[in-house]
Amino acid sequence: MNQVRVYRFELFIFILSLWIVSECFPNFKSRIPNGDKIPNPCVPGQIWHAIGHWHPVRGVERNQFGLDFKKAGLIYTVAFHYQDSDGDGLTNGQELNVNLTSNQFYMEGNPLSHPGICEPVASEKCRKLQQFRCPPPINQNSNMMRNLMPNFPQGNPFG
């Protein structure tokens, strides 16, 4: 009986942690125009979900865009719009494909590039600007995915 409670508690904690992670990122992405469509500079055709961080899906160390956004009070401001957080020569607004007219922001389409990671990543200019290296691709067989999954014993704990 106690084992069943432990399994249920582990399952509850696991589901709660997934909910917390899934709720945190969208909150910040929704404060940035086109924040939910940032292209992954390492894997064409994929989205970089943790826009203000060096890892595409986990909120590990912030990149300069994330640091600048925090300095802006977690609000997409006019000054932040005109910053070039990653130093690649394009403003945050240009990379996000956001236009500013009469202090109103509007999106002109999908983002052109990642505003927190200099692109192309392997270029000499970007290597000099930042020490970023693309993380290995995430797949379900990776150690990271195995570590995220709860370790339930084999068999039916309710049987």
MIDO-518086 format. One record per residue (C-alpha): residue number from 0; residue in one letter; chain; z, x, y. Coordinates in Angstrom, 2 decimals, always signed. Layout:
<senus>
<senu pami="NUM" torse="A" vomi="A" c3="Z" c1="X" c2="Y"/>
...
</senus>
This chain:
<senus>
<senu pami="0" torse="M" vomi="A" c3="+0.00" c1="+0.00" c2="+0.00"/>
<senu pami="1" torse="N" vomi="A" c3="+0.85" c1="+2.79" c2="+2.45"/>
<senu pami="2" torse="Q" vomi="A" c3="-2.43" c1="+4.54" c2="+1.64"/>
<senu pami="3" torse="V" vomi="A" c3="-4.33" c1="+1.42" c2="+2.68"/>
<senu pami="4" torse="R" vomi="A" c3="-2.55" c1="+1.40" c2="+6.03"/>
<senu pami="5" torse="V" vomi="A" c3="-3.34" c1="+5.08" c2="+6.55"/>
<senu pami="6" torse="Y" vomi="A" c3="-7.03" c1="+4.48" c2="+5.81"/>
<senu pami="7" torse="R" vomi="A" c3="-7.12" c1="+1.50" c2="+8.15"/>
<senu pami="8" torse="F" vomi="A" c3="-5.39" c1="+3.52" c2="+10.87"/>
<senu pami="9" torse="E" vomi="A" c3="-7.86" c1="+6.42" c2="+10.45"/>
<senu pami="10" torse="L" vomi="A" c3="-10.75" c1="+4.00" c2="+10.58"/>
<senu pami="11" torse="F" vomi="A" c3="-9.30" c1="+2.35" c2="+13.70"/>
<senu pami="12" torse="I" vomi="A" c3="-8.89" c1="+5.73" c2="+15.43"/>
<senu pami="13" torse="F" vomi="A" c3="-12.42" c1="+6.76" c2="+14.48"/>
<senu pami="14" torse="I" vomi="A" c3="-13.94" c1="+3.54" c2="+15.83"/>
<senu pami="15" torse="L" vomi="A" c3="-11.81" c1="+3.78" c2="+18.98"/>
<senu pami="16" torse="S" vomi="A" c3="-12.98" c1="+7.35" c2="+19.60"/>
<senu pami="17" torse="L" vomi="A" c3="-16.63" c1="+6.33" c2="+19.20"/>
<senu pami="18" torse="W" vomi="A" c3="-16.11" c1="+3.46" c2="+21.64"/>
<senu pami="19" torse="I" vomi="A" c3="-14.43" c1="+5.75" c2="+24.19"/>
<senu pami="20" torse="V" vomi="A" c3="-17.23" c1="+8.33" c2="+23.99"/>
<senu pami="21" torse="S" vomi="A" c3="-19.91" c1="+5.68" c2="+24.24"/>
<senu pami="22" torse="E" vomi="A" c3="-18.23" c1="+4.10" c2="+27.26"/>
<senu pami="23" torse="C" vomi="A" c3="-17.59" c1="+7.31" c2="+29.22"/>
<senu pami="24" torse="F" vomi="A" c3="-21.11" c1="+8.66" c2="+29.58"/>
<senu pami="25" torse="P" vomi="A" c3="-22.86" c1="+5.43" c2="+30.59"/>
<senu pami="26" torse="N" vomi="A" c3="-20.32" c1="+4.97" c2="+33.37"/>
<senu pami="27" torse="F" vomi="A" c3="-21.34" c1="+8.22" c2="+35.05"/>
<senu pami="28" torse="K" vomi="A" c3="-25.03" c1="+7.92" c2="+34.19"/>
<senu pami="29" torse="S" vomi="A" c3="-25.14" c1="+4.53" c2="+35.90"/>
<senu pami="30" torse="R" vomi="A" c3="-23.98" c1="+6.15" c2="+39.16"/>
<senu pami="31" torse="I" vomi="A" c3="-27.05" c1="+8.41" c2="+39.22"/>
<senu pami="32" torse="P" vomi="A" c3="-30.52" c1="+6.94" c2="+39.78"/>
<senu pami="33" torse="N" vomi="A" c3="-32.52" c1="+7.40" c2="+36.56"/>
<senu pami="34" torse="G" vomi="A" c3="-29.38" c1="+8.93" c2="+35.04"/>
<senu pami="35" torse="D" vomi="A" c3="-30.05" c1="+7.27" c2="+31.70"/>
<senu pami="36" torse="K" vomi="A" c3="-33.55" c1="+8.76" c2="+31.37"/>
<senu pami="37" torse="I" vomi="A" c3="-33.00" c1="+12.50" c2="+31.92"/>
<senu pami="38" torse="P" vomi="A" c3="-35.51" c1="+14.45" c2="+29.82"/>
<senu pami="39" torse="N" vomi="A" c3="-34.15" c1="+17.01" c2="+27.39"/>
<senu pami="40" torse="P" vomi="A" c3="-35.54" c1="+20.41" c2="+28.50"/>
<senu pami="41" torse="C" vomi="A" c3="-35.04" c1="+21.74" c2="+24.96"/>
<senu pami="42" torse="V" vomi="A" c3="-36.65" c1="+18.93" c2="+22.93"/>
<senu pami="43" torse="P" vomi="A" c3="-39.61" c1="+17.20" c2="+24.59"/>
<senu pami="44" torse="G" vomi="A" c3="-39.52" c1="+13.42" c2="+24.25"/>
<senu pami="45" torse="Q" vomi="A" c3="-35.74" c1="+13.23" c2="+23.86"/>
<senu pami="46" torse="I" vomi="A" c3="-33.09" c1="+12.19" c2="+26.40"/>
<senu pami="47" torse="W" vomi="A" c3="-30.27" c1="+14.44" c2="+27.66"/>
<senu pami="48" torse="H" vomi="A" c3="-27.35" c1="+11.99" c2="+27.52"/>
<senu pami="49" torse="A" vomi="A" c3="-24.61" c1="+14.12" c2="+29.13"/>
<senu pami="50" torse="I" vomi="A" c3="-26.50" c1="+14.87" c2="+32.35"/>
<senu pami="51" torse="G" vomi="A" c3="-23.69" c1="+16.78" c2="+34.07"/>
<senu pami="52" torse="H" vomi="A" c3="-22.93" c1="+19.00" c2="+31.07"/>
<senu pami="53" torse="W" vomi="A" c3="-24.50" c1="+21.94" c2="+29.26"/>
<senu pami="54" torse="H" vomi="A" c3="-24.68" c1="+20.03" c2="+25.95"/>
<senu pami="55" torse="P" vomi="A" c3="-27.02" c1="+17.04" c2="+25.54"/>
<senu pami="56" torse="V" vomi="A" c3="-24.50" c1="+14.65" c2="+23.99"/>
<senu pami="57" torse="R" vomi="A" c3="-21.02" c1="+16.10" c2="+24.36"/>
<senu pami="58" torse="G" vomi="A" c3="-19.03" c1="+16.43" c2="+27.55"/>
<senu pami="59" torse="V" vomi="A" c3="-18.30" c1="+20.13" c2="+27.26"/>
<senu pami="60" torse="E" vomi="A" c3="-18.44" c1="+22.50" c2="+30.21"/>
<senu pami="61" torse="R" vomi="A" c3="-20.16" c1="+21.04" c2="+33.28"/>
<senu pami="62" torse="N" vomi="A" c3="-23.45" c1="+22.41" c2="+34.55"/>
<senu pami="63" torse="Q" vomi="A" c3="-23.94" c1="+22.89" c2="+38.31"/>
<senu pami="64" torse="F" vomi="A" c3="-25.30" c1="+19.36" c2="+38.69"/>
<senu pami="65" torse="G" vomi="A" c3="-22.08" c1="+17.99" c2="+37.17"/>
<senu pami="66" torse="L" vomi="A" c3="-19.96" c1="+20.22" c2="+39.43"/>
<senu pami="67" torse="D" vomi="A" c3="-21.94" c1="+19.17" c2="+42.51"/>
<senu pami="68" torse="F" vomi="A" c3="-21.70" c1="+15.49" c2="+41.53"/>
<senu pami="69" torse="K" vomi="A" c3="-17.94" c1="+15.84" c2="+41.21"/>
<senu pami="70" torse="K" vomi="A" c3="-17.79" c1="+17.49" c2="+44.67"/>
<senu pami="71" torse="A" vomi="A" c3="-19.78" c1="+14.53" c2="+46.03"/>
<senu pami="72" torse="G" vomi="A" c3="-16.97" c1="+12.25" c2="+44.84"/>
<senu pami="73" torse="L" vomi="A" c3="-18.94" c1="+11.07" c2="+41.78"/>
<senu pami="74" torse="I" vomi="A" c3="-21.28" c1="+9.21" c2="+44.15"/>
<senu pami="75" torse="Y" vomi="A" c3="-24.99" c1="+9.83" c2="+44.57"/>
<senu pami="76" torse="T" vomi="A" c3="-25.03" c1="+10.71" c2="+48.27"/>
<senu pami="77" torse="V" vomi="A" c3="-27.82" c1="+11.71" c2="+50.66"/>
<senu pami="78" torse="A" vomi="A" c3="-26.54" c1="+15.31" c2="+50.73"/>
<senu pami="79" torse="F" vomi="A" c3="-26.39" c1="+15.41" c2="+46.93"/>
<senu pami="80" torse="H" vomi="A" c3="-29.91" c1="+13.95" c2="+46.78"/>
<senu pami="81" torse="Y" vomi="A" c3="-31.24" c1="+16.93" c2="+48.78"/>
<senu pami="82" torse="Q" vomi="A" c3="-29.30" c1="+19.61" c2="+46.87"/>
<senu pami="83" torse="D" vomi="A" c3="-31.03" c1="+21.81" c2="+44.31"/>
<senu pami="84" torse="S" vomi="A" c3="-28.20" c1="+22.02" c2="+41.79"/>
<senu pami="85" torse="D" vomi="A" c3="-30.05" c1="+24.07" c2="+39.19"/>
<senu pami="86" torse="G" vomi="A" c3="-31.81" c1="+26.38" c2="+41.68"/>
<senu pami="87" torse="D" vomi="A" c3="-35.31" c1="+25.80" c2="+40.32"/>
<senu pami="88" torse="G" vomi="A" c3="-36.82" c1="+24.94" c2="+43.71"/>
<senu pami="89" torse="L" vomi="A" c3="-36.76" c1="+21.15" c2="+43.33"/>
<senu pami="90" torse="T" vomi="A" c3="-34.08" c1="+18.93" c2="+44.86"/>
<senu pami="91" torse="N" vomi="A" c3="-31.97" c1="+16.68" c2="+42.67"/>
<senu pami="92" torse="G" vomi="A" c3="-33.88" c1="+13.71" c2="+44.09"/>
<senu pami="93" torse="Q" vomi="A" c3="-37.26" c1="+15.25" c2="+43.25"/>
<senu pami="94" torse="E" vomi="A" c3="-36.21" c1="+15.99" c2="+39.68"/>
<senu pami="95" torse="L" vomi="A" c3="-34.74" c1="+12.51" c2="+39.24"/>
<senu pami="96" torse="N" vomi="A" c3="-37.93" c1="+11.04" c2="+40.80"/>
<senu pami="97" torse="V" vomi="A" c3="-35.88" c1="+9.20" c2="+43.42"/>
<senu pami="98" torse="N" vomi="A" c3="-37.10" c1="+8.57" c2="+46.94"/>
<senu pami="99" torse="L" vomi="A" c3="-35.00" c1="+8.01" c2="+50.03"/>
<senu pami="100" torse="T" vomi="A" c3="-36.13" c1="+5.66" c2="+52.79"/>
<senu pami="101" torse="S" vomi="A" c3="-33.84" c1="+4.42" c2="+55.56"/>
<senu pami="102" torse="N" vomi="A" c3="-30.77" c1="+5.54" c2="+53.57"/>
<senu pami="103" torse="Q" vomi="A" c3="-31.93" c1="+3.47" c2="+50.58"/>
<senu pami="104" torse="F" vomi="A" c3="-32.64" c1="+5.15" c2="+47.25"/>
<senu pami="105" torse="Y" vomi="A" c3="-35.35" c1="+3.85" c2="+44.98"/>
<senu pami="106" torse="M" vomi="A" c3="-36.72" c1="+5.19" c2="+41.72"/>
<senu pami="107" torse="E" vomi="A" c3="-40.43" c1="+5.95" c2="+41.57"/>
<senu pami="108" torse="G" vomi="A" c3="-40.59" c1="+6.24" c2="+37.79"/>
<senu pami="109" torse="N" vomi="A" c3="-39.00" c1="+8.35" c2="+35.09"/>
<senu pami="110" torse="P" vomi="A" c3="-37.28" c1="+11.63" c2="+36.02"/>
<senu pami="111" torse="L" vomi="A" c3="-39.56" c1="+14.65" c2="+36.18"/>
<senu pami="112" torse="S" vomi="A" c3="-37.05" c1="+17.19" c2="+34.87"/>
<senu pami="113" torse="H" vomi="A" c3="-33.34" c1="+17.87" c2="+34.33"/>
<senu pami="114" torse="P" vomi="A" c3="-31.55" c1="+18.39" c2="+37.69"/>
<senu pami="115" torse="G" vomi="A" c3="-28.77" c1="+20.49" c2="+36.13"/>
<senu pami="116" torse="I" vomi="A" c3="-30.77" c1="+22.88" c2="+33.97"/>
<senu pami="117" torse="C" vomi="A" c3="-33.41" c1="+25.21" c2="+35.41"/>
<senu pami="118" torse="E" vomi="A" c3="-36.77" c1="+24.66" c2="+33.78"/>
<senu pami="119" torse="P" vomi="A" c3="-38.64" c1="+26.01" c2="+31.99"/>
<senu pami="120" torse="V" vomi="A" c3="-35.50" c1="+27.25" c2="+30.27"/>
<senu pami="121" torse="A" vomi="A" c3="-37.07" c1="+30.40" c2="+28.82"/>
<senu pami="122" torse="S" vomi="A" c3="-38.74" c1="+31.49" c2="+32.08"/>
<senu pami="123" torse="E" vomi="A" c3="-37.66" c1="+34.75" c2="+33.70"/>
<senu pami="124" torse="K" vomi="A" c3="-36.57" c1="+32.89" c2="+36.85"/>
<senu pami="125" torse="C" vomi="A" c3="-34.31" c1="+30.52" c2="+34.91"/>
<senu pami="126" torse="R" vomi="A" c3="-32.83" c1="+33.28" c2="+32.75"/>
<senu pami="127" torse="K" vomi="A" c3="-31.80" c1="+35.07" c2="+35.95"/>
<senu pami="128" torse="L" vomi="A" c3="-30.32" c1="+31.89" c2="+37.48"/>
<senu pami="129" torse="Q" vomi="A" c3="-28.28" c1="+30.69" c2="+34.50"/>
<senu pami="130" torse="Q" vomi="A" c3="-27.09" c1="+31.84" c2="+31.12"/>
<senu pami="131" torse="F" vomi="A" c3="-28.16" c1="+28.59" c2="+29.43"/>
<senu pami="132" torse="R" vomi="A" c3="-29.62" c1="+28.60" c2="+25.94"/>
<senu pami="133" torse="C" vomi="A" c3="-30.81" c1="+25.46" c2="+24.20"/>
<senu pami="134" torse="P" vomi="A" c3="-28.29" c1="+24.23" c2="+21.62"/>
<senu pami="135" torse="P" vomi="A" c3="-29.48" c1="+23.97" c2="+18.03"/>
<senu pami="136" torse="P" vomi="A" c3="-31.02" c1="+20.61" c2="+17.17"/>
<senu pami="137" torse="I" vomi="A" c3="-28.54" c1="+17.99" c2="+16.01"/>
<senu pami="138" torse="N" vomi="A" c3="-29.18" c1="+16.40" c2="+12.65"/>
<senu pami="139" torse="Q" vomi="A" c3="-27.02" c1="+14.46" c2="+10.25"/>
<senu pami="140" torse="N" vomi="A" c3="-26.61" c1="+17.49" c2="+7.98"/>
<senu pami="141" torse="S" vomi="A" c3="-25.16" c1="+19.69" c2="+10.73"/>
<senu pami="142" torse="N" vomi="A" c3="-21.52" c1="+20.80" c2="+10.73"/>
<senu pami="143" torse="M" vomi="A" c3="-20.96" c1="+19.02" c2="+14.03"/>
<senu pami="144" torse="M" vomi="A" c3="-21.97" c1="+15.66" c2="+12.55"/>
<senu pami="145" torse="R" vomi="A" c3="-19.82" c1="+16.28" c2="+9.46"/>
<senu pami="146" torse="N" vomi="A" c3="-16.84" c1="+17.10" c2="+11.68"/>
<senu pami="147" torse="L" vomi="A" c3="-17.25" c1="+13.86" c2="+13.61"/>
<senu pami="148" torse="M" vomi="A" c3="-17.13" c1="+11.70" c2="+10.50"/>
<senu pami="149" torse="P" vomi="A" c3="-13.75" c1="+10.75" c2="+9.03"/>
<senu pami="150" torse="N" vomi="A" c3="-12.87" c1="+12.35" c2="+5.73"/>
<senu pami="151" torse="F" vomi="A" c3="-12.13" c1="+9.42" c2="+3.44"/>
<senu pami="152" torse="P" vomi="A" c3="-11.23" c1="+10.03" c2="-0.20"/>
<senu pami="153" torse="Q" vomi="A" c3="-13.69" c1="+8.96" c2="-2.87"/>
<senu pami="154" torse="G" vomi="A" c3="-13.30" c1="+5.57" c2="-4.52"/>
<senu pami="155" torse="N" vomi="A" c3="-12.26" c1="+2.18" c2="-3.22"/>
<senu pami="156" torse="P" vomi="A" c3="-8.92" c1="+2.44" c2="-1.36"/>
<senu pami="157" torse="F" vomi="A" c3="-8.59" c1="-1.36" c2="-1.33"/>
<senu pami="158" torse="G" vomi="A" c3="-9.18" c1="-1.84" c2="-5.07"/>
</senus>
